[in-house]
């Protein structure tokens, strides 16, 4: 499938798939979308609302590792807040290093380019210590193969959109996500589609429509909160 680089509204790059008219990040701003949807509405929301004093580390699952942008921002926040994070990225079709090297996220964030590249060069299927507060494991697998049980505090659900890959946004997939989360746990995604919200609710989640990132009115955040 043909792949092109697209400069988004905030100056950061994303990868565009013209055959699907779809891209890895929002054309309105890759960085701004990732910060809003996954960091502010996911990781920071969890830390502010559900992370007790006895919580020594945070476990994150990213469904759709892609360019590594969400992992990069999480690693930077882990160092800044001194919060240990164990991060598991799932990706069936990894981005090539030649593509990774063209992405300008570290430059725009005034952050370490070597840290960003290490996210991609570390071996798959092995946990690696990327920084003093950030451990990463990447797995080449399909989303339907996720079988974890009560393993993660937060899920970044960053699959390609339901318009082009509806099979990734089904009730069955979200049942797997619900089982994978600890209690309490939070799943966040850029999608606000009604069918996605209903699939999440059918899986047992409490679902909120909250303000979306630039260029998008709403997004969804789902919480697992059992009695």
PATI-751661 format. One record per residue: residue number from 1; residue in one letter; x, y, z of N, C-alpha, C, CB in turn. Coordinates in steps of 0.05 Angstrom, whole numbers, plus 32768, in hexadecimal, padded with zeros to 4 digits. Glycine has a CB too. Layout:
<lonus>
[NUM A [X Y Z] [X Y Z] [X Y Z] [X Y Z]],
...
</lonus>
This chain:
<lonus>
[1 X [8011 7FE8 8000] [8000 8000 8000] [8012 8019 8000] [7FED 8000 8019]],
[2 X [800B 802C 7FEF] [801B 8045 7FED] [8019 8054 8007] [8011 8056 7FD5]],
[3 X [8030 8061 800F] [8032 8070 8027] [803F 808B 8021] [8042 8060 803D]],
[4 X [8034 80A0 802C] [803E 80BB 8027] [8041 80CA 8042] [802B 80CB 8014]],
[5 X [8053 80DE 8042] [8056 80EE 805A] [8045 8107 8057] [8074 80F5 805F]],
[6 X [8037 810D 806C] [8025 8124 806C] [802C 8136 8084] [8007 811B 806E]],
[7 X [8030 8150 807E] [8035 8163 8093] [801A 816C 809E] [8045 817C 8089]],
[8 X [8016 8168 80B8] [7FFC 816E 80C5] [7FFB 818B 80CE] [7FF7 815B 80DC]],
[9 X [7FE4 8192 80D9] [7FDE 81AE 80E0] [7FF0 81BA 80F5] [7FC3 81B1 80E9]],
[10 X [7FFD 81AA 8106] [800F 81B5 811A] [802C 81B3 8112] [800A 81A7 8134]],
[11 X [8031 81AC 80F9] [804D 81AA 80EF] [8059 818F 80F1] [805D 81BE 80FD]],
[12 X [804C 817C 80FF] [8057 8161 8102] [804E 8150 80EA] [804E 8154 811D]],
[13 X [805D 813B 80E5] [8058 8129 80CE] [8048 8111 80D7] [8071 8121 80C0]],
[14 X [8039 8107 80C4] [802C 80ED 80C7] [802F 80DD 80AD] [800E 80F0 80CF]],
[15 X [8027 80C4 80AE] [8028 80B3 8096] [800C 80B1 808B] [8034 8097 809C]],
[16 X [8009 80B6 8071] [7FEF 80B6 8064] [7FED 809E 8051] [7FEB 80D0 8054]],
[17 X [7FD6 8091 8052] [7FD1 807A 8040] [7FBC 8082 802C] [7FC7 8061 8051]],
[18 X [7FC4 808B 8014] [7FB1 8096 8001] [7F9B 8082 7FF8] [7FBF 80A0 7FE9]],
[19 X [7FA1 8068 7FF7] [7F8E 8054 7FEF] [7F76 8054 8002] [7F9B 8039 7FEE]],
[20 X [7F7A 8059 801B] [7F65 805A 802F] [7F5C 8076 8035] [7F6E 804C 8049]],
[21 X [7F6B 808A 802C] [7F67 80A6 8034] [7F67 80A7 8053] [7F4C 80B1 8029]],
[22 X [7F7B 809B 805F] [7F7E 8099 807C] [7F9B 809F 8083] [7F75 807D 8086]],
[23 X [7F9F 80A9 809B] [7FBB 80AE 80A4] [7FBE 80A4 80C1] [7FC2 80CC 80A2]],
[24 X [7FD7 80A1 80C9] [7FDD 8098 80E4] [7FD4 80AB 80FA] [7FFA 8092 80E7]],
[25 X [7FD4 80C5 80F4] [7FCC 80D9 8107] [7FBB 80EE 80F9] [7FE5 80E7 8114]],
[26 X [7FAF 80FF 8109] [7F9D 8114 80FE] [7FAC 8127 80EC] [7F8F 8123 8114]],
[27 X [7FA0 812E 80D5] [7FAC 8141 80C3] [7FAB 815D 80CF] [7F9D 8141 80A8]],
[28 X [7F9B 8161 80E4] [7F9A 817B 80F2] [7FB1 817F 8105] [7F7F 817D 8101]],
[29 X [7FC0 8169 810B] [7FD7 816B 811D] [7FDC 8151 812A] [7FD2 8181 8131]],
[30 X [7FF1 8143 8122] [7FF8 8129 812D] [7FFF 812C 814B] [800F 811C 811E]],
[31 X [8010 813F 8151] [8019 8143 816D] [8001 814C 817E] [802F 8158 816E]],
[32 X [7FF2 815F 8175] [7FDC 8169 8185] [7FC7 8153 818A] [7FCF 8181 8177]],
[33 X [7FC2 8143 8176] [7FAF 812D 817A] [7FB9 8119 818F] [7FAA 811E 815F]],
[34 X [7FD2 8111 818C] [7FDD 80FD 819F] [7FDD 8107 81BC] [7FF9 80F5 8196]],
[35 X [7FE5 8120 81BF] [7FE5 812C 81DA] [7FC9 812D 81E6] [7FF1 8149 81D9]],
[36 X [7FB6 8136 81D6] [7F9B 8139 81E0] [7F8D 811E 81E6] [7F8A 8149 81CC]],
[37 X [7F8E 810D 81D2] [7F7E 80F4 81D4] [7F8A 80E0 81E7] [7F7C 80E7 81B8]],
[38 X [7FA5 80DC 81E6] [7FB1 80C7 81F5] [7FBF 80D0 820E] [7FC4 80B8 81E3]],
[39 X [7FCD 80E7 820D] [7FDB 80F0 8225] [7FC8 80FE 8238] [7FF2 8102 821D]],
[40 X [7FBB 8113 822F] [7FAA 8123 8242] [7F91 8113 8249] [7FA3 813D 8235]],
[41 X [7F84 8107 8235] [7F6A 80FA 823B] [7F6D 80DD 8244] [7F59 80FA 8222]],
[42 X [7F86 80D2 8242] [7F8B 80B7 824A] [7F9E 80B5 8262] [7F97 80A7 8233]],
[43 X [7FB7 80B9 825D] [7FCB 80B6 8273] [7FC8 80CA 8289] [7FE7 80B8 8267]],
[44 X [7FC6 80E4 8283] [7FC3 80F8 8298] [7FA9 80F5 82A6] [7FC6 8114 828C]],
[45 X [7F94 80EF 8297] [7F79 80EA 82A4] [7F7B 80D3 82B8] [7F64 80E4 828E]],
[46 X [7F88 80BE 82B0] [7F8A 80A7 82C3] [7F9A 80AE 82DC] [7F97 808F 82B4]],
[47 X [7FB1 80BC 82D7] [7FC2 80C3 82EE] [7FB3 80D6 8301] [7FDB 80D1 82E4]],
[48 X [7FA3 80E8 82F6] [7F94 80FB 8307] [7F7C 80EF 8315] [7F8C 8112 82F6]],
[49 X [7F71 80D9 830B] [7F58 80CF 8316] [7F59 80B3 8322] [7F44 80CF 8300]],
[50 X [7F6B 80A2 8318] [7F6A 8086 8321] [7F84 807C 832C] [7F62 8076 830A]],
[51 X [7F99 808B 832A] [7FB3 8081 8333] [7FB7 8088 8351] [7FCB 808D 8322]],
[52 X [7FB4 8075 8362] [7FB7 8079 837F] [7FD4 807C 8387] [7FAA 8063 838F]],
[53 X [7FD8 8083 83A0] [7FF3 8087 83AA] [8003 806D 83AA] [7FF2 8092 83C7]],
[54 X [7FF5 8056 83AB] [8003 803D 83AB] [800A 8033 838F] [7FF3 8028 83BA]],
[55 X [8003 8042 837B] [8008 803A 835F] [8025 8040 8358] [7FF5 8048 834B]],
[56 X [8035 802B 8355] [8052 802F 8350] [8059 8032 8333] [8061 8019 835D]],
[57 X [8048 8029 8322] [804D 802A 8305] [8034 8028 82F5] [8061 8013 82FD]],
[58 X [8035 8031 82DC] [801E 8032 82CA] [8023 801F 82B3] [8018 804E 82C0]],
[59 X [800F 800F 82AC] [8011 7FFC 8296] [7FFF 8006 827F] [800B 7FDF 829E]],
[60 X [800A 800B 8268] [7FFB 8015 8251] [7FFD 8001 823A] [8006 8030 8248]],
[61 X [7FE6 7FFC 822D] [7FE4 7FED 8214] [7FDD 8001 81FE] [7FD0 7FD6 8216]],
[62 X [7FED 8001 81E9] [7FE6 8010 81D1] [7FDE 7FFD 81BB] [7FFD 8023 81C8]],
[63 X [7FC5 8000 81B2] [7FBB 7FF0 819C] [7FBF 8001 8182] [7F9D 7FE9 81A0]],
[64 X [7FD5 7FFB 8175] [7FDD 800A 815D] [7FF6 801B 8163] [7FC7 801B 8153]],
[65 X [800D 800E 8166] [8026 801C 816D] [802E 8030 8158] [803D 8008 8172]],
[66 X [802B 8029 813F] [802F 803C 8129] [8049 804B 8128] [801A 8050 8129]],
[67 X [8048 8065 8129] [8060 8076 8127] [806F 8078 8141] [8059 8092 811E]],
[68 X [8064 806E 8157] [8070 8070 8171] [806C 808A 817F] [808D 806B 816F]],
[69 X [805B 809C 8174] [8057 80B6 817F] [804B 80B5 819B] [8046 80C7 816D]],
[70 X [8037 80A4 819F] [802A 80A3 81B9] [803D 8098 81CE] [8010 8091 81B7]],
[71 X [804D 8084 81C6] [8061 8079 81D8] [8075 808E 81E0] [806E 8061 81CC]],
[72 X [807E 809E 81CC] [8092 80B3 81D0] [8088 80C8 81E4] [8099 80C1 81B6]],
[73 X [8070 80D1 81E0] [8064 80E5 81F3] [8061 80D9 820F] [8049 80EE 81E8]],
[74 X [8059 80C0 8210] [8057 80B2 822A] [8071 80B0 8239] [804A 8097 8227]],
[75 X [8086 80AA 8229] [80A1 80A7 8235] [80AB 80C2 8240] [80B5 809D 8220]],
[76 X [80A5 80D7 8231] [80AD 80F2 8239] [809E 80FA 8253] [80A8 8107 8223]],
[77 X [8084 80F4 8254] [8075 80FA 826C] [807E 80EA 8284] [8057 80F6 8267]],
[78 X [8085 80D1 827F] [808F 80BF 8295] [80A7 80CC 82A2] [8095 80A3 828A]],
[79 X [80B9 80D6 8292] [80D2 80E3 829D] [80CB 80FC 82AB] [80E6 80E8 8286]],
[80 X [80B9 810C 82A0] [80B2 8126 82AB] [80A4 8123 82C6] [80A0 8136 8298]],
[81 X [8091 8110 82C8] [8082 810C 82E0] [808E 80F8 82F3] [8065 8103 82DA]],
[82 X [80A4 80EB 82EA] [80B1 80D6 82F9] [809D 80BF 8300] [80BD 80E1 8313]],
[83 X [808E 80B7 82EC] [807B 80A1 82EF] [8085 8089 82DE] [805E 80AA 82E6]],
[84 X [808B 8072 82EA] [8094 805B 82DA] [807D 8051 82C8] [809E 8045 82ED]],
[85 X [8083 804D 82AF] [806F 8043 829C] [807A 802A 828E] [8068 8058 8287]],
[86 X [806A 8015 828D] [806F 7FFD 827D] [805B 7FFF 8265] [806C 7FE2 828E]],
[87 X [8066 7FFF 824D] [8056 8006 8235] [8058 7FEE 8222] [8060 8020 8228]],
[88 X [8040 7FE5 8219] [803F 7FCE 8207] [8031 7FD7 81ED] [802F 7FB6 8213]],
[89 X [8040 7FD8 81D8] [8035 7FE1 81BE] [8030 7FCA 81AC] [8049 7FF4 81B1]],
[90 X [8017 7FC9 81A1] [800F 7FB3 818F] [800E 7FBF 8172] [7FF3 7FA8 8197]],
[91 X [801A 7FB0 8160] [801A 7FBA 8144] [801E 7FA2 8131] [8030 7FCF 813F]],
[92 X [800B 7F9E 811F] [800D 7F88 810C] [8021 7F8F 80F5] [7FF2 7F82 8100]],
[93 X [8022 7FA8 80ED] [8033 7FB0 80D6] [8044 7FC8 80DE] [8021 7FB7 80BE]],
[94 X [805C 7FC2 80EA] [806D 7FD8 80F4] [8076 7FEC 80DE] [8085 7FCC 8101]],
[95 X [8079 8004 80E7] [8083 801A 80D5] [80A1 8015 80D0] [807E 8036 80E2]],
[96 X [80AA 8019 80B8] [80C6 8015 80B0] [80D7 802B 80BC] [80C9 8014 8092]],
[97 X [80F0 8024 80C3] [8103 8038 80CE] [8108 804F 80BB] [811D 802B 80D5]],
[98 X [8108 804A 80A1] [810C 8060 808E] [80F5 8075 8091] [810D 8055 8071]],
[99 X [80DE 806C 8098] [80C7 807E 809D] [80CA 808C 80B8] [80AC 806F 809B]],
[100 X [80D1 807D 80CC] [80D4 8088 80E7] [80E8 809F 80E7] [80DE 8072 80FA]],
[101 X [80FD 809C 80D8] [8113 80B1 80D8] [810A 80CB 80CB] [812B 80A6 80CA]],
[102 X [80F3 80CB 80BD] [80E9 80E3 80B0] [80D6 80F3 80C2] [80DC 80DD 8096]],
[103 X [80CE 80E6 80D9] [80BB 80F3 80EA] [80C8 8108 80FC] [80AC 80DD 80FB]],
[104 X [80BC 811E 8101] [80C8 8135 810E] [80BE 813A 812A] [80C4 814D 80FD]],
[105 X [80B5 8126 8137] [80A9 812A 8152] [80BD 8133 8166] [809C 8110 815B]],
[106 X [80D4 8127 8167] [80E9 812F 817B] [80F1 814C 8177] [8101 811D 817A]],
[107 X [80F4 8154 815E] [80FC 8170 8158] [80E7 8184 8162] [8100 8173 813A]],
[108 X [80CE 817E 815C] [80B8 8191 8164] [80B4 8192 8183] [809E 8189 8157]],
[109 X [80BB 817C 8190] [80B7 817A 81AD] [80D1 8183 81BC] [80AF 815E 81B5]],
[110 X [80E6 8189 81AD] [8100 818F 81B9] [8108 8178 81CC] [80FF 81AA 81C9]],
[111 X [8105 8160 81C2] [810A 8148 81D2] [811F 8137 81C5] [80F0 8138 81D6]],
[112 X [8127 8121 81D2] [813C 8110 81C8] [8135 8100 81B0] [8145 80FE 81DE]],
[113 X [8143 8105 819A] [813F 80F5 8181] [8147 80D8 8186] [814F 8101 816A]],
[114 X [815C 80D3 8195] [8165 80B8 819A] [8150 80A8 81AB] [8180 80B8 81A9]],
[115 X [8142 80B6 81BD] [812D 80A8 81CC] [8117 80A0 81B9] [8122 80BB 81E2]],
[116 X [810F 80B1 81A7] [80FA 80AA 8194] [8102 8093 8182] [80F2 80C2 8183]],
[117 X [811B 8093 8178] [8124 807E 8167] [8127 8063 8176] [813F 8085 815A]],
[118 X [812E 8065 8190] [8131 804D 819F] [8116 803E 81A2] [813C 8053 81BB]],
[119 X [8101 804C 81A2] [80E6 803F 81A3] [80E2 802C 818C] [80D0 8054 81A3]],
[120 X [80EF 8032 8175] [80EC 8022 815D] [8102 800E 8159] [80EA 8034 8145]],
[121 X [811A 8014 8163] [8130 8001 815E] [8131 7FEB 8173] [814A 8010 815E]],
[122 X [8124 7FEF 818A] [8124 7FD9 819E] [8116 7FC1 8193] [8116 7FE3 81B8]],
[123 X [8120 7FA8 8199] [8115 7F90 818D] [80F7 7F8C 8193] [8125 7F78 8195]],
[124 X [80E9 7F80 8181] [80CD 7F78 8185] [80CC 7F60 8198] [80BF 7F72 816B]],
[125 X [80B7 7F5D 81A6] [80B1 7F47 81B8] [80C3 7F46 81D1] [80B3 7F2D 81A9]],
[126 X [80D2 7F5B 81D6] [80E3 7F5C 81EE] [80DE 7F76 81FC] [8101 7F59 81E6]],
[127 X [80DD 7F75 8217] [80DA 7F8E 8226] [80F5 7F9C 8228] [80CE 7F89 8242]],
[128 X [80F6 7FB6 8222] [810F 7FC5 8223] [810B 7FDD 8235] [8118 7FCD 8207]],
[129 X [8120 7FE5 8243] [8120 7FFE 8252] [8129 8014 8240] [8131 7FFC 826C]],
[130 X [8116 8026 8239] [811C 803C 8227] [8128 8054 8236] [8103 8045 8218]],
[131 X [811E 8059 824F] [8128 806E 8260] [8125 8064 827D] [811A 8089 825B]],
[132 X [812D 8075 8290] [812B 806C 82AC] [810F 8067 82B5] [8139 8080 82BD]],
[133 X [80FB 8073 82A8] [80DF 8070 82B0] [80CE 8062 829B] [80D4 808B 82B7]],
[134 X [80D9 8059 8286] [80C8 804F 8270] [80D3 8035 8265] [80C7 8064 8259]],
[135 X [80C2 8020 8267] [80C8 8006 825C] [80B5 8000 8245] [80C6 7FEF 8271]],
[136 X [80BF 7FF5 822F] [80AF 7FF1 8217] [80B1 7FD4 820E] [80B7 8003 8201]],
[137 X [809A 7FC8 8207] [8099 7FAF 81F9] [8087 7FB3 81E1] [808F 7F98 820B]],
[138 X [8091 7FAA 81C9] [8081 7FAC 81B0] [807B 7F8F 81A7] [8090 7FBB 819A]],
[139 X [8062 7F8B 819E] [805A 7F70 8195] [804E 7F73 8179] [8046 7F64 81A8]],
[140 X [8058 7F62 8167] [804B 7F60 814C] [8034 7F4C 814E] [8060 7F57 8137]],
[141 X [801C 7F57 814E] [8005 7F46 8151] [7FEC 7F55 8148] [8001 7F3C 816D]],
[142 X [7FD7 7F47 8142] [7FBD 7F53 813B] [7FAE 7F5A 8155] [7FAC 7F41 8129]],
[143 X [7F9E 7F6E 8153] [7F8F 7F78 816B] [7F7D 7F62 8176] [7F7F 7F90 8165]],
[144 X [7F72 7F51 8165] [7F60 7F3C 816D] [7F6E 7F27 817E] [7F53 7F2F 8155]],
[145 X [7F89 7F27 817D] [7F99 7F13 818C] [7FA0 7F1B 81A8] [7FB2 7F0D 817D]],
[146 X [7F98 7F33 81B0] [7F9E 7F3C 81CB] [7F8D 7F2C 81DF] [7F98 7F5B 81CE]],
[147 X [7F9A 7F20 81F2] [7F8C 7F0E 8205] [7F93 7F14 8222] [7F92 7EF1 81FE]],
[148 X [7F9F 7F2C 8227] [7FA7 7F33 8242] [7F8F 7F36 8254] [7FB7 7F4E 8242]],
[149 X [7F93 7F30 826E] [7F7D 7F32 8281] [7F87 7F44 8298] [7F75 7F16 828C]],
[150 X [7F79 7F5A 829D] [7F7F 7F6D 82B3] [7F9C 7F74 82B5] [7F75 7F61 82CD]],
[151 X [7FA8 7F7B 829E] [7FC5 7F80 829D] [7FCB 7F9E 829A] [7FD0 7F71 8286]],
[152 X [7FB9 7FAE 828F] [7FBF 7FCA 8289] [7FAD 7FDE 8297] [7FBD 7FCE 826B]],
[153 X [7FB9 7FF5 829E] [7FAA 800B 82AA] [7F9D 801C 8294] [7FBC 801C 82BB]],
[154 X [7FAA 801F 827D] [7FA1 8031 8268] [7FA4 8023 824D] [7FB0 804C 8269]],
[155 X [7F91 8027 823C] [7F94 801E 8220] [7F91 8036 820E] [7F7E 8008 8219]],
[156 X [7FA5 803A 81FD] [7FA4 804E 81E7] [7F99 803E 81CF] [7FC0 805B 81E1]],
[157 X [7F81 8043 81C7] [7F75 8034 81B0] [7F79 8046 8197] [7F57 802D 81B5]],
[158 X [7F8E 8040 8188] [7F96 8051 8172] [7F97 8042 8157] [7FB1 805E 8177]],
[159 X [7F83 8031 8153] [7F81 8022 813A] [7F79 8035 8123] [7F6D 800B 813C]],
[160 X [7F7D 802D 810A] [7F72 803C 80F4] [7F53 803D 80F7] [7F7A 802F 80D8]],
[161 X [7F47 8052 80EC] [7F2B 8057 80F2] [7F18 8042 80E9] [7F24 8070 80E5]],
[162 X [7F00 8042 80F6] [7EEB 802F 80F0] [7EE1 8031 80D3] [7ED4 8032 8102]],
[163 X [7EE5 8047 80C6] [7EDD 804A 80A9] [7EED 8036 8098] [7EE1 8066 80A0]],
[164 X [7F07 8033 809E] [7F17 8022 808C] [7F1D 8006 8098] [7F32 8030 8087]],
[165 X [7F1C 8004 80B3] [7F20 7FEA 80C0] [7F0B 7FE5 80D6] [7F3D 7FE8 80CB]],
[166 X [7EF2 7FE1 80CE] [7EDD 7FDE 80E1] [7EE0 7FC6 80F3] [7EC2 7FDC 80D3]],
[167 X [7EEF 7FB1 80EA] [7EF3 7F99 80FA] [7F04 7F9E 8113] [7EFF 7F84 80E9]],
[168 X [7F11 7FB5 8114] [7F22 7FBB 812C] [7F12 7FCA 8141] [7F3A 7FCC 8123]],
[169 X [7EF9 7FD0 813C] [7EE9 7FE0 814E] [7ECF 7FD2 8156] [7EE2 7FFB 8141]],
[170 X [7ED0 7FB8 815A] [7EB8 7FA8 815F] [7EB5 7FA3 817D] [7EBA 7F8D 8151]],
[171 X [7E9D 7F9A 8184] [7E97 7F93 81A0] [7EAB 7F7E 81AA] [7E7A 7F89 81A3]],
[172 X [7EB2 7F6B 8199] [7EC5 7F55 81A1] [7EE0 7F61 81A8] [7EC8 7F41 818A]],
[173 X [7EEA 7F74 8198] [7F04 7F80 819D] [7F02 7F8F 81B8] [7F0B 7F94 8187]],
[174 X [7EED 7F9E 81BD] [7EEB 7FAD 81D6] [7EE6 7F9B 81EE] [7ED5 7FC2 81D4]],
[175 X [7EDB 7F84 81EA] [7EDA 7F70 8200] [7EF6 7F68 8208] [7EC9 7F57 81F8]],
[176 X [7F07 7F64 81F4] [7F23 7F5D 81FA] [7F31 7F75 8209] [7F32 7F57 81E0]],
[177 X [7F2B 7F8D 8200] [7F37 7FA5 820E] [7F2D 7FA7 822B] [7F2F 7FBE 81FE]],
[178 X [7F13 7FA2 822F] [7F08 7FA3 824A] [7F16 7F8E 825C] [7EEA 7F9D 8249]],
[179 X [7F1A 7F76 8252] [7F27 7F61 8262] [7F44 7F68 8267] [7F26 7F47 8254]],
[180 X [7F51 7F76 8254] [7F6E 7F7C 8257] [7F73 7F92 826C] [7F79 7F85 823C]],
[181 X [7F5F 7FA3 8271] [7F63 7FB8 8284] [7F5F 7FAF 82A1] [7F4F 7FCF 827F]],
[182 X [7F6F 7FBB 82B3] [7F6B 7FB8 82CF] [7F51 7FC8 82D7] [7F83 7FC2 82E0]],
[183 X [7F4A 7FC5 82F0] [7F33 7FD4 82FA] [7F3C 7FE7 8311] [7F1C 7FC1 8305]],
[184 X [7F3A 8001 830E] [7F30 8010 82F7] [7F44 8011 82E0] [7F28 802C 82FF]],
[185 X [7F3A 8016 82C8] [7F4B 8019 82B1] [7F3E 802B 829C] [7F51 7FFE 82A4]],
[186 X [7F4E 8037 828B] [7F44 804B 8278] [7F4E 8044 825C] [7F4E 8067 827F]],
[187 X [7F3B 8045 8248] [7F41 8043 822C] [7F3A 805D 821E] [7F32 802B 821F]],
[188 X [7F4C 8067 820E] [7F46 8080 8200] [7F4C 807D 81E2] [7F57 8097 820C]],
[189 X [7F3C 808B 81D2] [7F3F 8089 81B5] [7F35 80A3 81A8] [7F30 8071 81AA]],
[190 X [7F3F 80A8 8190] [7F37 80C0 8182] [7F1B 80BE 8176] [7F4B 80C7 816C]],
[191 X [7F11 80A6 8172] [7EF7 80A2 8165] [7EE0 80AB 8176] [7EF3 8084 815E]],
[192 X [7ECB 80B6 816A] [7EB3 80BD 8177] [7E9A 80B0 816A] [7EAF 80DC 8178]],
[193 X [7E9F 809C 815A] [7E8A 808F 814A] [7E76 8081 815C] [7E97 807B 8136]],
[194 X [7E5C 8084 8156] [7E48 8078 8166] [7E4A 805A 8169] [7E2D 807F 815B]],
[195 X [7E51 804C 8153] [7E53 802F 8154] [7E6A 8026 8167] [7E58 8024 8138]],
[196 X [7E7F 8036 8168] [7E96 8031 817A] [7E8D 8034 8197] [7EAE 8043 8173]],
[197 X [7E7F 804A 819C] [7E75 804E 81B8] [7E63 8037 81C1] [7E66 8069 81B9]],
[198 X [7E51 802F 81AF] [7E3F 8019 81B6] [7E4E 7FFE 81BA] [7E2A 8015 81A1]],
[199 X [7E63 7FF9 81AA] [7E73 7FE1 81AE] [7E82 7FE2 81C9] [7E87 7FDE 8197]],
[200 X [7E8C 7FF9 81D0] [7E99 7FFC 81EA] [7E86 7FF7 8201] [7EA6 8018 81ED]],
[201 X [7E6E 8003 81FF] [7E5A 7FFF 8214] [7E52 7FE2 8217] [7E42 8011 820F]],
[202 X [7E4E 7FD5 8200] [7E46 7FB8 8200] [7E5C 7FA7 820D] [7E41 7FAE 81E4]],
[203 X [7E75 7FB0 820C] [7E8B 7FA1 8218] [7E8D 7FA6 8236] [7EA5 7FA9 820A]],
[204 X [7E7E 7FB9 8240] [7E7E 7FBE 825D] [7E8A 7FD9 8266] [7E8D 7FA9 826A]],
[205 X [7E93 7FE9 8253] [7E9F 8003 8259] [7E8A 8018 8260] [7EB1 800C 8243]],
[206 X [7E91 802B 8271] [7E83 8044 8274] [7E91 8057 8260] [7E84 8050 8291]],
[207 X [7E82 8063 824D] [7E8E 8072 8237] [7E86 808F 8239] [7E85 8066 821C]],
[208 X [7E9A 80A1 8235] [7E95 80BD 8235] [7E9B 80C8 8219] [7EA6 80CC 824A]],
[209 X [7E8B 80DB 8210] [7E93 80EC 81F9] [7EA0 8105 8205] [7E79 80F3 81E7]],
[210 X [7EB8 810A 81FE] [7EC7 8121 8208] [7ED1 8131 81F1] [7EDE 8118 821B]],
[211 X [7ED9 814B 81F6] [7EE3 815B 81E0] [7EFB 814E 81D2] [7EEC 8177 81EA]],
[212 X [7EFB 8150 81B7] [7F10 8144 81A7] [7F27 8156 81A3] [7F05 813B 818D]],
[213 X [7F3B 814C 8194] [7F53 815C 818E] [7F4D 8171 8178] [7F6B 814A 8185]],
[214 X [7F5F 8182 8171] [7F5A 8195 815B] [7F50 8188 8142] [7F74 81A5 8155]],
[215 X [7F3A 8193 8137] [7F2E 8188 811F] [7F19 8173 8124] [7F43 817D 810E]],
[216 X [7F15 816B 813D] [7F02 8156 8143] [7EF1 815F 815C] [7F10 813A 8149]],
[217 X [7ED7 815F 8159] [7EC6 816A 816F] [7EC6 8158 8188] [7EA9 816D 8165]],
[218 X [7EC5 813D 8184] [7EC3 812B 819A] [7ED6 8113 8197] [7EA6 8122 819E]],
[219 X [7EDA 8105 81AD] [7EE9 80EC 81AD] [7EDC 80DB 81C4] [7F08 80F0 81B2]],
[220 X [7EE6 80C2 81C7] [7EDA 80B0 81DB] [7EEF 80A8 81EF] [7ECF 8098 81CD]],
[221 X [7EE6 80A7 8208] [7EF6 809C 821E] [7EE5 8087 822D] [7F01 80B2 8231]],
[222 X [7EF0 806F 8230] [7EE1 805A 823D] [7EEF 8052 8257] [7EDF 8042 8229]],
[223 X [7EDF 804D 826B] [7EEA 8046 8286] [7EDF 802B 828F] [7EE3 805C 829A]],
[224 X [7EF1 801A 8298] [7EE9 8001 82A6] [7EE9 8007 82C4] [7EFD 7FEA 829E]],
[225 X [7ED2 8006 82CF] [7ECF 800C 82EC] [7EBB 7FF8 82F8] [7EC6 8029 82F1]],
[226 X [7EC4 7FE2 8302] [7EB3 7FCD 830D] [7EAF 7FD2 832B] [7EBE 7FB1 8307]],
[227 X [7E99 7FC9 8336] [7E94 7FCD 8353] [7EA9 7FBF 8363] [7E78 7FC2 835B]],
</lonus>
